[in-house]
Amino acid sequence: MKLNKSIPLLIFLLGFLIFGTNVEQIYGNTNNTPESFERVFTEVGYKTVDEALYDFEQHFKQELKLPLRIPPISFTHHFGRFSNLEGEINDAFEVKFISDQFPENHFKINVRPVKYRIGIGFSDNYVLKTFKLNNGSVAKYIEKPSLGFNFLVFERDNWEYLFSIDKKVSDRVTPEILVQIANSIDY
């Protein structure tokens, strides 16, 4: 009787000895940390704002003025990127202000030559307000629900500026605040 109970154990041990030697061991790495927040952005072409601005100005051979103010919400990082694609039609400068603690704190400035503007692509149905800036130009505040951002679009010095603010903070970063930021561009 005892022999019958020992047979399954014997088969298991023989199987382990025969097949167990071919089993690969898997080692866990306790130092496995997620990729740094900064590295993710640098891998897709972001760099310092000054470096990206320099590249953009050299490419278009014209100075670009940026606002002196930013929205009154907290940001932990800011990056710049110059997209130099084939031809000039899609070339643009971008500054991204983000927070690794509050993902909704996201503000972007996109700039491109007026002759390649994209702001005119927004239907007037999405324009909620228009504002006259200190330099006399008109800014349009645009809300397009499907995009998740609200925009302030205006032109200055042959550039089209497009400010984008995450809808989740648009109650704290109002159209009037975006206009103040636009008016802070150094003349």
N, C-alpha and C positions, 0 to 999 in steps of 0.2 A: 504494500500500500504506500509506503513511504517513497518508493521508487517512482511511482506515477506522479507524485507531487514534485519531485526533483527534476523530472524531465523538462518541464517548461523553463525552470531556472537554468538548467544546463544548456538548453537551446539558446536562451537569451545570452548567456555568458559566451558561448561559442560564436554567436552572431556578432557580439560586441568585439570579440577578439579578432574575428575575421574582417568585419566591415568597419569596425570602430576606428581602426588605424587609418582609414581613408577619409574620415570626417575632418573637415577643415575647422580650425579654431578661429573664432572671430574675436577681435580685441576691440574694446571700446576706447575711445580717446576722450579723456576727461578734459582736455584742453581745447576741445572743439567749440570755439566761440563763433558767433555769427559775424559775418562780414561787417566791417565798420560802416557807419552811416555815410561818412565822407567818401569812402572808397567806392561805394555804389554809384555816387554821382560822378566821381572822376572817371570811372570806367565808361560812362556814356558821354564824355566830352566836356563836363563842367570843370572849371578851374577857378582861380580867383577872379573877382569882378574886374580888377585892374588889368589882368592879363587878357581877358576876353575883350574888354573895351579897347585895349591897344590894338589887338588883332582886327577888330571891326573897323576902327578909325583908319588903320593902315590900308585895309582892303578898299574902303570907299574914299579914302583921302579927304576926309572931312571930320571935323570935331563933333562929338556927340556929348550933349549936356544931360546929366542925370539929375533927378530930384534930390534935394538935400534932406527931405523928410521921408519917413516910411510910416505905415499904419501903426497906431498905438496898441499893438498886441505883441506878445512876446515871440521872438524868433531865436532859435539856437544856431542857425546856419544861414549863410548866404553864399551863393555861387553865381558865376557868370559863364556864359557859353556863347561863342560865335559860331553860327552854322554857316559854313561856306560850302554850299552845294554847287552843282553844275550851273554855270551862268550866274546871274545876279538875282534873278526873279525870286528865289527862295532863300536868299542870304538874309540872316537876321541876327540881332543881338538879343540876349535874354539874361535877365537877372532874376534869380529865384530866391525868395526869403521863405524859410521853412522852419518848423520846429519838430525836433525828434520826440518831444513830450506831448505836443498838442498838434496832431496831424491837420486839423482844420485851420491852423494858423499858417496860411499859405498865400503869399502875395507874389505876383510875377509882373515884371516889366518886359515887354517885347518891343523892339524898335526895328523898323525897316525903312528903306527909302519910300517916300510918298508915291513915287511912280509905280511901286509894287505893293501898294497898300492892300490890306485885307479887311480893314474896318468897314469898307463900303459893302462888303459881302453880307453884313448884317442887315436884315430887312428893317425898315422903319417901324414895323410892328413890334420889334423888340426894344426900341428906344423908349425908355421911361421918362428921361429928362434930358434937357440940353442946358449947358452952362456956357457963359462967356468967361474965358480965362483972362488973367491980367494982361497977357500979351495981345489980346484981341481975338484970338482964335476961339472956335467953338468946340466944346467937348460934348460927346454924347455918352450918356450912361445907359448901358445896354444890359438887359436881363434876358438870357435865353435859358429856360428851365432845363433843357436836356444836357447842357454843358457842365453844370455844377459850379459855375463861376459867374460872377457879374463883372462887367467891363466898363472902363472909361477909355474912350478912344478920342484922340485929338492929334492935330498936326502942328509941327513947329520946326523951323529951320530945315525944311525939306525932308523931315523925318515923320513917320507915323508912329505914335506911341500908343501902346495898348496895355493898360493896367488891368490885371485880373486879380480878383479877390474871391476866395472860397465863399460860396453862399452861406455856409454854416456860421461865418463871422460877419456877414453883411449887416447885421443889426448893430455891430460895434464899429464896423468900418463902412460908414455911410457914403453915399455919393458925394456929399459935401466934404468929407475927409479926403476922398480921392482927388477932388478938385484942389484942395489945399496942397496936397502932395504935388499935383501937376504945376501949381503956381510956385512951388519952391524950386523949380528948375532955375538954375543960375542964369541970369540974363547976361 
